[in-house]
Amino acid sequence: MTLQTPQPPPSALRALLGALDSETALRQPAAAALRHPVGRLLPAHPLAVHVLDGPRPDLSAARRTGWRFLIKDGSDVAAAAEVVQSVEGHTFSHFTAGPYLDSTVRALREARQLAQGSRVRRQPRLLTFPGQYATALWLHNPDTGPDSDLLIPLAPAPLGVTAHRAHPAAELLPLLARTPLARPLLLGSA
């Protein structure tokens, strides 16, 4: 398998670079690690972000919403930044921090290991399942379509889903559809 990371549109990169130069954007709590960098802040590992909603997830129904970039401070990943599609091209949305940063780096490393010695082309994407509070690295095969795609769930993964293991999408999607949605517990309810 060979990994073919598509280049983000120029408007996505411009929106991100504008946010890295914006004092207002850097005031976001998730941008704390970016306020006093050790080295130069550089965008890395651009991934097209796709969202899959609904009770019966089907990859063909995933809609692209924008791009997520990992932000490196020297050799370390300090945060991620997301830009969304807009009428003008792309607009900065937000910075993120937390466990998905290291998990994304680990999933990309695992995808590269899978790619060694294989002739199948894969395009890495980020796939989010808002209803299941899950995110996965989506290894899309542009030659055959979603039936042969792989998903590597990021940690933390929903109960019953093994993070950092490549799953055929056809096997993982039905499991996610059965995963009970987390519902907030209301005071006074049992």
C-alpha positions as CSV (number, residue, x, y, z in Angstrom):
1,M,0.0,0.0,0.0
2,T,1.3,3.4,-0.8
3,L,0.1,6.5,1.1
4,Q,-0.8,9.4,-1.1
5,T,-1.5,12.5,1.0
6,P,-3.4,15.0,-1.1
7,Q,-2.2,18.6,-0.9
8,P,-4.6,20.9,0.8
9,P,-6.1,23.8,-1.3
10,P,-4.0,27.0,-1.0
11,S,-7.0,28.7,0.7
12,A,-6.8,26.1,3.5
13,L,-3.1,26.7,4.1
14,R,-3.6,30.5,4.0
15,A,-6.4,30.3,6.6
16,L,-4.2,28.2,8.9
17,L,-1.1,30.4,8.5
18,G,-3.3,33.5,9.2
19,A,-4.5,31.8,12.4
20,L,-0.9,31.1,13.5
21,D,-0.2,34.8,13.1
22,S,-3.4,35.9,14.9
23,E,-3.2,36.9,18.5
24,T,-7.0,36.4,18.8
25,A,-6.9,32.8,17.4
26,L,-3.9,32.0,19.7
27,R,-6.0,33.0,22.8
28,Q,-8.0,29.9,22.4
29,P,-7.4,27.5,25.3
30,A,-6.3,24.7,23.0
31,A,-3.6,27.0,21.6
32,A,-1.8,27.4,24.9
33,A,1.2,25.4,23.7
34,L,1.5,27.6,20.6
35,R,1.8,30.9,22.5
36,H,5.5,30.5,23.4
37,P,7.0,28.2,20.9
38,V,10.5,26.8,21.3
39,G,11.0,26.7,17.6
40,R,9.2,27.8,14.5
41,L,5.5,26.7,14.2
42,L,5.0,24.6,11.1
43,P,1.8,22.9,9.7
44,A,2.3,19.2,9.0
45,H,0.3,16.1,8.1
46,P,-2.7,17.8,6.4
47,L,-5.7,15.5,6.4
48,A,-9.0,16.1,4.7
49,V,-11.7,16.0,7.4
50,H,-14.9,14.0,6.7
51,V,-17.9,13.7,8.9
52,L,-20.2,10.7,9.0
53,D,-23.6,11.2,10.7
54,G,-26.6,9.0,11.0
55,P,-27.7,5.8,12.7
56,R,-26.4,3.6,9.8
57,P,-23.0,5.0,8.8
58,D,-22.0,4.5,5.1
59,L,-18.7,5.9,3.9
60,S,-20.2,7.0,0.7
61,A,-22.3,9.4,2.8
62,A,-19.3,11.0,4.5
63,R,-19.1,14.7,3.7
64,R,-15.8,16.6,3.6
65,T,-15.9,19.6,5.9
66,G,-12.4,20.9,5.7
67,W,-8.8,20.1,6.7
68,R,-6.9,19.4,9.9
69,F,-3.2,20.1,10.2
70,L,-0.9,19.0,13.0
71,I,1.1,22.0,14.2
72,K,4.8,21.2,15.0
73,D,6.9,23.2,17.3
74,G,10.3,22.0,16.3
75,S,10.0,18.2,16.1
76,D,7.1,17.9,18.6
77,V,3.4,18.1,17.7
78,A,2.0,21.0,19.9
79,A,-1.6,21.3,18.7
80,A,-3.9,20.7,15.7
81,A,-5.7,23.3,13.7
82,E,-8.9,22.8,11.7
83,V,-10.0,24.9,8.8
84,V,-13.5,24.6,7.3
85,Q,-14.8,25.1,3.8
86,S,-16.5,28.4,3.2
87,V,-17.9,30.4,0.3
88,E,-14.5,32.2,0.1
89,G,-12.5,29.0,0.1
90,H,-11.5,28.0,3.7
91,T,-11.8,29.7,7.1
92,F,-9.9,28.9,10.3
93,S,-12.2,27.1,12.7
94,H,-10.3,26.2,15.9
95,F,-7.2,24.7,17.5
96,T,-7.3,21.4,19.4
97,A,-5.1,19.7,21.9
98,G,-5.4,16.5,23.9
99,P,-5.0,12.8,23.3
100,Y,-6.0,12.9,19.6
101,L,-2.7,14.6,18.7
102,D,-0.5,11.7,19.7
103,S,-3.1,9.2,18.6
104,T,-3.1,10.8,15.1
105,V,0.7,10.7,14.9
106,R,0.6,7.0,16.0
107,A,-2.1,6.1,13.4
108,L,-0.2,7.8,10.6
109,R,2.9,5.8,11.6
110,E,0.8,2.6,11.6
111,A,-0.5,3.5,8.2
112,R,3.0,3.9,6.8
113,Q,4.0,0.5,8.2
114,L,0.9,-1.0,6.5
115,A,2.0,0.7,3.3
116,Q,5.4,-1.0,3.2
117,G,5.5,-3.8,0.6
118,S,1.9,-3.2,-0.7
119,R,0.9,-2.0,-4.1
120,V,-2.5,-0.7,-3.0
121,R,-2.9,3.1,-3.1
122,R,-4.5,4.7,0.0
123,Q,-5.3,8.3,0.7
124,P,-5.2,9.1,4.5
125,R,-8.2,11.2,5.7
126,L,-9.7,12.0,9.0
127,L,-13.2,10.6,9.7
128,T,-15.3,11.8,12.6
129,F,-18.4,10.1,13.9
130,P,-20.1,12.9,16.1
131,G,-22.9,10.6,17.3
132,Q,-20.4,8.0,18.6
133,Y,-17.8,10.5,19.8
134,A,-15.2,8.7,17.7
135,T,-12.5,9.7,15.2
136,A,-10.5,7.4,12.8
137,L,-7.8,7.7,10.3
138,W,-9.5,6.7,7.1
139,L,-7.3,4.9,4.5
140,H,-9.3,5.4,1.4
141,N,-8.6,3.4,-1.8
142,P,-9.4,5.7,-4.7
143,D,-9.2,2.8,-7.2
144,T,-11.9,0.5,-5.7
145,G,-14.0,2.7,-3.5
146,P,-15.2,2.5,0.1
147,D,-15.7,-1.3,0.1
148,S,-11.9,-1.9,0.5
149,D,-11.2,1.0,2.8
150,L,-9.5,0.7,6.2
151,L,-10.2,2.6,9.4
152,I,-7.7,3.0,12.2
153,P,-9.7,4.3,15.2
154,L,-7.9,7.0,17.3
155,A,-7.7,6.7,21.1
156,P,-9.8,7.2,23.0
157,A,-12.1,4.9,21.0
158,P,-15.7,4.0,22.0
159,L,-16.3,0.9,24.1
160,G,-16.0,-2.3,22.1
161,V,-13.7,-0.6,19.4
162,T,-10.0,-1.3,19.4
163,A,-8.0,1.8,18.8
164,H,-4.8,1.8,16.7
165,R,-5.8,-1.4,14.8
166,A,-6.6,-1.2,11.1
167,H,-10.2,-2.5,10.6
168,P,-11.9,-3.0,7.3
169,A,-14.5,-0.3,7.1
170,A,-17.2,-2.9,6.3
171,E,-16.5,-4.5,9.7
172,L,-16.1,-1.4,11.9
173,L,-19.0,0.7,10.6
174,P,-21.7,-1.8,11.7
175,L,-20.0,-2.0,15.1
176,L,-20.0,1.8,15.5
177,A,-23.7,1.8,14.5
178,R,-24.5,-0.6,17.4
179,T,-22.3,1.4,19.9
180,P,-24.7,3.1,22.3
181,L,-24.5,6.8,22.2
182,A,-23.3,8.5,25.3
183,R,-26.1,10.4,26.9
184,P,-25.6,13.0,29.6
185,L,-27.0,12.0,33.0
186,L,-29.5,14.5,34.2
187,L,-29.6,15.4,37.9
188,G,-32.5,13.6,39.5
189,S,-32.7,10.9,36.8
190,A,-31.7,7.3,37.2
